Amino acid sequence: MGFVTRKRVDTYLSNYSSKLTFEGMYKADSVMPTIMVKKDSGKIVNYDKSHLRRENTAVSNAGGTASLYQIGFDSDSTYSTKARAIEAIITQDDLTQNDDPVNAERDMSSALTELIKVDREYRTATALLNTSTFTTATLSGTSQWSDTTNSTPFVDLQTAVVAVRDAFGYPPNLMIMDWEPALKLVAHPNIRESKLVGNGPLRREMIEKVLSDWFGLKFMVGMAMYNSALENATASLTKTWGDDVFIGYINPKPTRYSQTCAATFQMQPGEIIRKYPYDRIPNAYFIQKWDFGKDEKILDANGGYVIENVIA
């Protein structure tokens, strides 16, 4: 990948340039919080649920014999981070023959960073919407939320919430879907006729209140799209989060003695930009965006639920 020097005819505007970016809209860090690690792979201790048994703890008197308990463990889990990088070449001409607002190093750093983010968002969405991993309800025809007459999204959500709580122990605290399914949900009579919405114009915070008060869910909308076209072909924008919905329990700060459906294991030091010379062209150099390693890991599939094909 290299920078394309712009050939000047007229002077460029310095206070505006056109670029589609989803910077600030990526949800991967929120739906798969980071656990920093020093080694690229390792094991995870999983305690079993023996400490939750209903034991008879009564003894005959103060000197009686107490029941003996022994800590139990489930099978270990593992993580394995994978380093990722993308680079480009910047020449002296790129640096000197472009006018403001084009800046070769700044523009390339921004583009490489977003490419890393696009890939991470895609990997995260793929992991959380994997119907082979999670209990899944597949909607079709009149059950899809785009059929506002016959579908029942509140029933679908209630089924998901109960299923997660029964299998995982905690009820889910998060729901994420693409902007288009979210638009259909917001317009659905189940939402609009809710007594929690109240009178007047429907606002996003009202929807969030309904989902929070009724189901305890943080409502997240995945806005990001990616270009699924091959290099140098006409761009084709594709929804990263598709037409499916993930509902699950995500611990925002996973730590010792905690439980979460999913997390990202991040190899230190994380992400950096670095430069080094390109010997084949005088005064040219490589610019690289490095991520020293991530593993987007489903830690407990019982903590998630997928509603597939929610819109037609």
C-alpha atoms as one frame of an Amber mdcrd trajectory, in Angstrom:
protein
   0.000   0.000   0.000   1.361   3.426  -0.913   0.369   7.061  -0.880  -0.992
   8.640  -4.073   0.346  12.145  -4.641  -2.369  14.545  -5.758  -1.587  16.449
  -8.976  -2.606  20.062  -8.543  -4.740  21.983 -11.029  -6.590  24.412  -8.771
  -5.840  25.159  -5.134  -7.421  22.760  -2.658  -9.660  23.958   0.133  -7.737
  23.757   3.393 -10.774  23.694   5.693 -12.722  20.802   4.149 -12.037  17.418
   2.597 -14.377  14.473   2.072 -13.743  11.125   3.769 -16.081   8.487   5.186
 -14.838   7.420   8.602 -16.414   5.592  11.517 -13.856   6.821  14.016 -15.543
   7.094  17.402 -18.352   4.713  16.360 -16.598   1.360  16.691 -18.079  -0.776
  19.481 -15.507  -3.572  19.849 -13.836  -2.075  22.926 -17.222  -1.708  24.663
 -18.666  -5.132  23.890 -15.391  -7.032  24.403 -13.500  -5.202  27.182  -9.737
  -5.605  27.339  -7.720  -7.815  29.659  -4.032  -6.915  29.350  -1.585  -9.839
  29.241   2.213 -10.058  29.173   2.469 -13.379  27.334   1.018 -14.111  23.924
  -0.780 -17.226  25.160  -1.737 -18.824  28.420  -4.342 -20.610  30.518  -7.355
 -19.303  32.420  -8.534 -20.768  35.729 -12.245 -21.645  35.787 -13.805 -22.327
  39.180 -16.789 -24.642  39.165 -20.080 -23.816  40.906 -19.656 -26.119  43.883
 -19.484 -23.065  46.178 -23.103 -22.322  45.260 -24.499 -25.627  46.500 -27.251
 -25.533  49.093 -25.362 -27.266  51.877 -26.787 -28.242  55.257 -24.452 -26.177
  57.446 -26.178 -26.916  60.728 -24.182 -28.544  63.516 -25.513 -30.104  66.705
 -23.728 -27.645  68.997 -20.740 -25.328  69.182 -18.387 -28.290  69.362 -20.052
 -30.232  66.564 -18.389 -31.373  63.359 -18.730 -29.047  60.341 -19.190 -30.294
  56.812 -15.937 -30.476  54.839 -15.810 -28.447  51.607 -13.212 -28.670  48.832
 -12.847 -26.075  46.069 -13.622 -27.432  42.618 -12.450 -26.405  39.156 -13.787
 -26.790  35.660 -11.431 -27.437  32.746  -8.955 -24.649  32.039  -9.591 -22.227
  29.196  -6.846 -20.805  27.026  -6.156 -17.576  25.181  -3.813 -17.016  22.267
  -3.193 -13.503  20.964  -2.337 -12.796  17.353  -0.240  -9.826  16.240  -1.592
  -7.711  13.390   0.017  -5.017  11.271  -0.445  -3.055   8.084   2.057  -0.762
   6.400   2.533   1.724   3.575   5.415   3.500   1.838   5.789   7.283   1.975
   8.223   9.017  -0.375   9.803  12.456  -0.302   7.457  13.548  -3.092   4.478
  12.479  -1.001   5.712  14.753   1.769   6.599  17.781  -0.325   4.355  17.759
  -3.400   0.955  17.822  -1.692  -0.886  20.894  -0.508  -2.954  21.357   2.623
  -5.237  19.650   3.658  -3.399  16.609   2.262  -0.631  15.502   4.604   0.996
  12.207   3.642   2.097  11.029   7.068  -0.982  12.213   8.949  -3.378  10.847
   6.328  -1.624   7.503   6.103  -1.452   7.100   9.897  -5.174   7.774  10.069
  -5.981   5.310   7.278  -3.825   2.508   8.714  -5.336   3.012  12.170  -8.848
   2.769  10.761  -7.993  -0.369   8.794  -6.916  -2.004  12.067 -10.166  -0.857
  13.711 -12.302  -2.118  10.808 -10.739  -5.557  11.113 -11.185  -5.618  14.914
 -14.846  -4.575  14.666 -15.472  -7.274  12.059 -13.777  -9.974  14.181 -15.749
  -8.904  17.250 -19.089  -8.888  15.436 -18.335 -12.266  13.863 -17.525 -13.786
  17.262 -20.579 -12.383  19.049 -23.040 -13.227  16.269 -21.792 -16.774  15.732
 -24.899 -18.958  15.708 -22.754 -22.068  16.147 -21.492 -20.717  19.480 -24.604
 -19.316  21.122 -28.184 -20.392  21.665 -29.971 -18.838  18.700 -33.513 -17.935
  17.708 -33.919 -17.507  13.947 -36.719 -15.234  12.770 -38.403 -15.515   9.389
 -41.438 -14.146   7.586 -44.025 -12.647   9.927 -41.831 -13.106  13.014 -39.210
 -10.640  11.719 -39.332  -7.204  13.317 -39.857  -5.560   9.937 -43.376  -7.059
  10.061 -44.763  -4.576  12.567 -48.203  -6.210  12.576 -47.321  -9.783  13.507
 -43.851  -9.800  15.077 -43.295  -9.556  18.824 -39.809  -8.198  19.600 -40.544
  -7.861  23.320 -41.359 -11.571  23.494 -38.157 -12.364  21.558 -36.108 -10.237
  23.961 -37.786 -11.718  27.009 -37.015 -15.224  25.777 -33.358 -14.263  25.276
 -33.017 -12.578  28.677 -34.517 -15.538  30.538 -32.401 -18.053  28.584 -29.154
 -16.240  29.443 -30.022 -15.850  33.109 -31.036 -19.516  33.455 -27.840 -20.798
  31.814 -25.291 -18.210  32.961 -26.514 -17.119  36.382 -26.603 -13.385  35.639
 -29.229 -11.797  33.398 -27.739 -10.128  30.299 -26.782  -6.469  30.562 -26.105
  -5.561  26.929 -27.734  -5.741  23.528 -26.076  -4.711  20.265 -27.390  -4.581
  16.722 -26.784  -2.700  13.491 -28.405   0.692  12.894 -31.017  -0.713  10.466
 -32.487  -3.380  12.792 -32.385  -0.753  15.562 -34.411   1.586  13.335 -37.032
  -1.130  12.851 -37.138  -1.834  16.590 -37.592   1.833  17.440 -40.502   2.094
  14.987 -42.185  -1.083  16.228 -45.567  -0.791  18.014 -44.146  -2.835  20.927
 -41.926   0.167  21.653 -44.195   3.012  20.604 -47.174   1.709  22.565 -45.100
   1.097  25.693 -46.361   3.060  28.689 -42.741   3.760  29.593 -42.240   5.839
  26.449 -44.839   8.445  27.423 -46.332  11.132  25.213 -44.663  13.395  22.691
 -41.881  12.808  20.152 -39.987   9.536  20.504 -36.359  10.096  21.465 -33.477
   7.643  21.664 -33.149   7.998  25.419 -36.773   6.830  25.723 -35.938   3.625
  23.863 -32.915   3.086  26.061 -35.133   3.575  29.130 -37.658   0.988  27.906
 -34.978  -1.623  27.272 -33.197  -0.822  30.525 -36.318  -0.746  32.712 -37.950
  -3.799  31.173 -34.962  -5.996  30.467 -31.933  -4.436  32.197 -30.169  -4.095
  28.828 -27.792  -1.389  27.683 -28.860  -0.628  24.109 -25.924  -0.317  21.705
 -26.114   0.431  17.986 -23.316  -0.716  15.696 -22.949   2.066  13.131 -19.765
   0.902  11.435 -19.734  -0.445   7.889 -16.840  -1.876   5.907 -15.879  -1.906
   2.251 -16.285  -5.499   1.063 -14.995  -4.799  -2.464 -11.645  -6.040  -3.701
  -8.734  -3.609  -3.927  -9.182  -0.997  -6.700 -12.799  -2.084  -7.308 -15.835
   0.138  -6.762 -16.554   0.427  -3.051 -19.327  -1.752  -1.632 -20.431  -0.821
   1.897 -21.535  -3.750   4.068 -23.062  -3.708   7.567 -20.504  -4.993  10.060
 -23.198  -6.130  12.510 -25.514  -7.546   9.847 -29.184  -8.248  10.588 -28.637
 -10.208  13.810 -28.821  -9.153  17.462 -26.479 -10.166  20.291 -27.796 -10.168
  23.856 -25.429 -11.120  26.648 -23.674 -10.395  29.904 -20.477  -8.416  29.373
 -18.469  -7.455  32.447 -17.091  -3.964  31.670 -14.040  -4.575  33.891 -13.289
  -8.302  33.965 -10.882  -9.242  36.722 -10.119 -12.015  39.215 -13.225 -13.803
  40.547 -15.490 -12.344  37.898 -17.565 -13.738  35.066 -18.199 -12.473  31.562
 -19.448 -13.880  28.291 -16.581 -12.405  26.295 -13.423 -10.318  26.560 -10.382
  -9.310  24.523  -6.947 -10.458  25.650  -4.519  -7.703  24.662  -0.783  -8.246
  24.441   1.226  -5.333  25.848   2.061  -2.651  24.738  -1.052  -2.639  22.550
  -1.177  -0.560  19.362   1.568   1.722  18.039   2.618   3.560  14.878   6.245
   3.098  13.856   8.473   4.092  10.931  11.591   2.652   9.371  13.589   3.338
   6.155  12.696   1.911   2.741  16.073   1.361   1.113  14.895   1.015  -2.495
  13.787   4.659  -2.780  15.948   7.532  -1.463  14.392   9.354   1.501  11.383
   7.030   1.496  10.173   5.102   4.524   7.638   2.573   5.700   4.946   3.630
   8.111   3.353   0.776  10.045   0.380   0.389  12.326   1.080  -2.448  14.759
  -1.215  -4.232  17.159   0.999  -6.485  19.244  -1.714  -9.047  19.734  -5.397
  -9.542  20.501  -7.629 -12.521  21.083 -11.361 -11.784  20.942 -12.459 -14.634
  23.169 -15.830 -16.115  24.006 -15.230 -17.177  27.609 -18.672 -18.589  28.401
 -21.178 -19.180  25.606 -23.946 -19.513  28.196 -23.647 -15.763  28.703 -24.839
 -14.871  25.215 -27.828 -15.298  22.930 -28.333 -14.442  19.253 -31.554 -13.455
  17.525 -30.862 -14.111  13.859 -32.394 -12.358  10.818 -34.488  -9.884  12.778
 -35.374  -7.919   9.633 -36.207  -8.945   6.077
